[in-house]
Amino acid sequence: MAERPALPHIPHAELVSRALDGSRAPWDAEAARHLRQCGACRERLALYERAAAAGRLTRPGEVLQPPPAHVWTAVRSHLDEDAPRTPPPLPPPPAPAPRRAALRVLRRAAAAARALAHALARGLVRLPARLRPHRPRETDR
């Protein structure tokens, strides 16, 4: 007697999708046949459907019970541990320099720039005289 080849299982993603969609999407013939024959796929589908139903609270008369106070205390303490620590406050910015002091510094810098420019100009004026070839004096001969 020839053995029938094992049917591939329905992928988990498709079972989850079907569990979330409910009966809105019909199964194709091959998948429906596989579900009738495969207990493992049926169990997985039932598990996913129960999880989806619990998330929707679709059971009649079912009410979500609030957790005990110690649960909320534990949750808050864990959240407080994970909360980022605030860095220390930044020091205040330095007070701006008085305007007169700033003007004094600018005047000194301008005076220094003028003196430098004057010295450069005087050097440039005297430069051609220094670059002329040296002529021996009458006394040097």
Secondary structure, DSSP 8 states (H G I E B T S, - for coil): -----------HHHHHHHHHHGGGS---HHHHHHHHH-HHHHHHHHHHHHHHHHHHT-STT-------HHHHHHHHHHHHHHS---------------HHHHHHHHHHHHHHHHHHHHHHHHHHHHHHHHHS-----GGG-
